[in-house]
Amino acid sequence: MNTHDGSVEVLLSPNEVCLMLGISKSTLWRLETGGEFPRSIRISSRRVGYRSSAVGRWLNGRERAA
């Protein structure tokens, strides 16, 4: 996936996001379905990914809110 500046966007798996944030998959699902976390992108019929930039922006917003 290319970004506006031509660089390639990194997609993180749900497991990678959970490890990075220290949360469970059920918490990730709850945050996403509740509109509190960036939406996943369907990669194939059985795989989803999260834009690393969107996860980073979400995390930065959480740090500012704390």
Biotite code that builds the C-alpha atoms (Angstrom):
import biotite.structure as struc

atoms = struc.array([
    struc.Atom([0.000, 0.000, 0.000], chain_id="A", res_id=1, res_name="MET", atom_name="CA", element="C"),
    struc.Atom([1.531, 3.312, -1.080], chain_id="A", res_id=2, res_name="ASN", atom_name="CA", element="C"),
    struc.Atom([1.211, 6.550, 0.860], chain_id="A", res_id=3, res_name="THR", atom_name="CA", element="C"),
    struc.Atom([0.935, 10.094, -0.516], chain_id="A", res_id=4, res_name="HIS", atom_name="CA", element="C"),
    struc.Atom([4.703, 10.533, -0.455], chain_id="A", res_id=5, res_name="ASP", atom_name="CA", element="C"),
    struc.Atom([5.290, 7.297, -2.387], chain_id="A", res_id=6, res_name="GLY", atom_name="CA", element="C"),
    struc.Atom([6.541, 5.242, 0.554], chain_id="A", res_id=7, res_name="SER", atom_name="CA", element="C"),
    struc.Atom([5.040, 1.848, 1.299], chain_id="A", res_id=8, res_name="VAL", atom_name="CA", element="C"),
    struc.Atom([2.628, 1.610, 4.238], chain_id="A", res_id=9, res_name="GLU", atom_name="CA", element="C"),
    struc.Atom([3.347, -1.183, 6.698], chain_id="A", res_id=10, res_name="VAL", atom_name="CA", element="C"),
    struc.Atom([0.392, -3.329, 7.707], chain_id="A", res_id=11, res_name="LEU", atom_name="CA", element="C"),
    struc.Atom([0.399, -4.868, 11.172], chain_id="A", res_id=12, res_name="LEU", atom_name="CA", element="C"),
    struc.Atom([-1.366, -8.117, 11.984], chain_id="A", res_id=13, res_name="SER", atom_name="CA", element="C"),
    struc.Atom([-3.816, -8.208, 14.888], chain_id="A", res_id=14, res_name="PRO", atom_name="CA", element="C"),
    struc.Atom([-1.238, -10.220, 16.862], chain_id="A", res_id=15, res_name="ASN", atom_name="CA", element="C"),
    struc.Atom([1.430, -7.572, 16.238], chain_id="A", res_id=16, res_name="GLU", atom_name="CA", element="C"),
    struc.Atom([-0.938, -4.788, 17.328], chain_id="A", res_id=17, res_name="VAL", atom_name="CA", element="C"),
    struc.Atom([-1.871, -6.685, 20.488], chain_id="A", res_id=18, res_name="CYS", atom_name="CA", element="C"),
    struc.Atom([1.777, -7.314, 21.368], chain_id="A", res_id=19, res_name="LEU", atom_name="CA", element="C"),
    struc.Atom([2.699, -3.716, 20.642], chain_id="A", res_id=20, res_name="MET", atom_name="CA", element="C"),
    struc.Atom([-0.085, -2.314, 22.834], chain_id="A", res_id=21, res_name="LEU", atom_name="CA", element="C"),
    struc.Atom([-0.144, -5.015, 25.502], chain_id="A", res_id=22, res_name="GLY", atom_name="CA", element="C"),
    struc.Atom([-3.819, -5.824, 24.967], chain_id="A", res_id=23, res_name="ILE", atom_name="CA", element="C"),
    struc.Atom([-5.773, -8.977, 24.137], chain_id="A", res_id=24, res_name="SER", atom_name="CA", element="C"),
    struc.Atom([-7.430, -9.731, 20.805], chain_id="A", res_id=25, res_name="LYS", atom_name="CA", element="C"),
    struc.Atom([-10.838, -9.369, 22.426], chain_id="A", res_id=26, res_name="SER", atom_name="CA", element="C"),
    struc.Atom([-9.916, -5.884, 23.682], chain_id="A", res_id=27, res_name="THR", atom_name="CA", element="C"),
    struc.Atom([-8.657, -4.952, 20.199], chain_id="A", res_id=28, res_name="LEU", atom_name="CA", element="C"),
    struc.Atom([-11.925, -6.187, 18.677], chain_id="A", res_id=29, res_name="TRP", atom_name="CA", element="C"),
    struc.Atom([-13.981, -4.293, 21.277], chain_id="A", res_id=30, res_name="ARG", atom_name="CA", element="C"),
    struc.Atom([-12.065, -1.050, 20.664], chain_id="A", res_id=31, res_name="LEU", atom_name="CA", element="C"),
    struc.Atom([-12.401, -1.382, 16.890], chain_id="A", res_id=32, res_name="GLU", atom_name="CA", element="C"),
    struc.Atom([-16.098, -2.281, 16.835], chain_id="A", res_id=33, res_name="THR", atom_name="CA", element="C"),
    struc.Atom([-16.802, 0.504, 19.328], chain_id="A", res_id=34, res_name="GLY", atom_name="CA", element="C"),
    struc.Atom([-15.193, 3.070, 17.033], chain_id="A", res_id=35, res_name="GLY", atom_name="CA", element="C"),
    struc.Atom([-12.355, 3.745, 19.477], chain_id="A", res_id=36, res_name="GLU", atom_name="CA", element="C"),
    struc.Atom([-9.584, 2.228, 17.322], chain_id="A", res_id=37, res_name="PHE", atom_name="CA", element="C"),
    struc.Atom([-8.695, 2.469, 13.605], chain_id="A", res_id=38, res_name="PRO", atom_name="CA", element="C"),
    struc.Atom([-10.557, 0.065, 11.330], chain_id="A", res_id=39, res_name="ARG", atom_name="CA", element="C"),
    struc.Atom([-8.722, -2.951, 10.000], chain_id="A", res_id=40, res_name="SER", atom_name="CA", element="C"),
    struc.Atom([-8.135, -3.518, 6.293], chain_id="A", res_id=41, res_name="ILE", atom_name="CA", element="C"),
    struc.Atom([-9.203, -6.815, 4.727], chain_id="A", res_id=42, res_name="ARG", atom_name="CA", element="C"),
    struc.Atom([-6.131, -8.310, 3.047], chain_id="A", res_id=43, res_name="ILE", atom_name="CA", element="C"),
    struc.Atom([-7.761, -11.574, 1.973], chain_id="A", res_id=44, res_name="SER", atom_name="CA", element="C"),
    struc.Atom([-10.778, -13.627, 2.967], chain_id="A", res_id=45, res_name="SER", atom_name="CA", element="C"),
    struc.Atom([-9.052, -14.734, 6.183], chain_id="A", res_id=46, res_name="ARG", atom_name="CA", element="C"),
    struc.Atom([-6.547, -11.952, 6.936], chain_id="A", res_id=47, res_name="ARG", atom_name="CA", element="C"),
    struc.Atom([-6.829, -8.378, 8.154], chain_id="A", res_id=48, res_name="VAL", atom_name="CA", element="C"),
    struc.Atom([-4.197, -5.781, 8.882], chain_id="A", res_id=49, res_name="GLY", atom_name="CA", element="C"),
    struc.Atom([-3.908, -2.395, 10.532], chain_id="A", res_id=50, res_name="TYR", atom_name="CA", element="C"),
    struc.Atom([-2.073, 0.563, 9.009], chain_id="A", res_id=51, res_name="ARG", atom_name="CA", element="C"),
    struc.Atom([0.967, 1.227, 11.181], chain_id="A", res_id=52, res_name="SER", atom_name="CA", element="C"),
    struc.Atom([0.505, 4.980, 10.701], chain_id="A", res_id=53, res_name="SER", atom_name="CA", element="C"),
    struc.Atom([-3.107, 4.813, 11.947], chain_id="A", res_id=54, res_name="ALA", atom_name="CA", element="C"),
    struc.Atom([-2.076, 2.783, 14.995], chain_id="A", res_id=55, res_name="VAL", atom_name="CA", element="C"),
    struc.Atom([0.699, 5.309, 15.693], chain_id="A", res_id=56, res_name="GLY", atom_name="CA", element="C"),
    struc.Atom([-1.697, 8.264, 15.442], chain_id="A", res_id=57, res_name="ARG", atom_name="CA", element="C"),
    struc.Atom([-4.149, 6.492, 17.763], chain_id="A", res_id=58, res_name="TRP", atom_name="CA", element="C"),
    struc.Atom([-1.400, 5.828, 20.290], chain_id="A", res_id=59, res_name="LEU", atom_name="CA", element="C"),
    struc.Atom([-0.165, 9.439, 20.134], chain_id="A", res_id=60, res_name="ASN", atom_name="CA", element="C"),
    struc.Atom([-3.728, 10.629, 20.735], chain_id="A", res_id=61, res_name="GLY", atom_name="CA", element="C"),
    struc.Atom([-3.993, 8.376, 23.782], chain_id="A", res_id=62, res_name="ARG", atom_name="CA", element="C"),
    struc.Atom([-0.732, 9.798, 25.176], chain_id="A", res_id=63, res_name="GLU", atom_name="CA", element="C"),
    struc.Atom([-2.014, 13.362, 24.785], chain_id="A", res_id=64, res_name="ARG", atom_name="CA", element="C"),
    struc.Atom([-5.339, 12.486, 26.434], chain_id="A", res_id=65, res_name="ALA", atom_name="CA", element="C"),
    struc.Atom([-3.648, 10.913, 29.463], chain_id="A", res_id=66, res_name="ALA", atom_name="CA", element="C"),
])
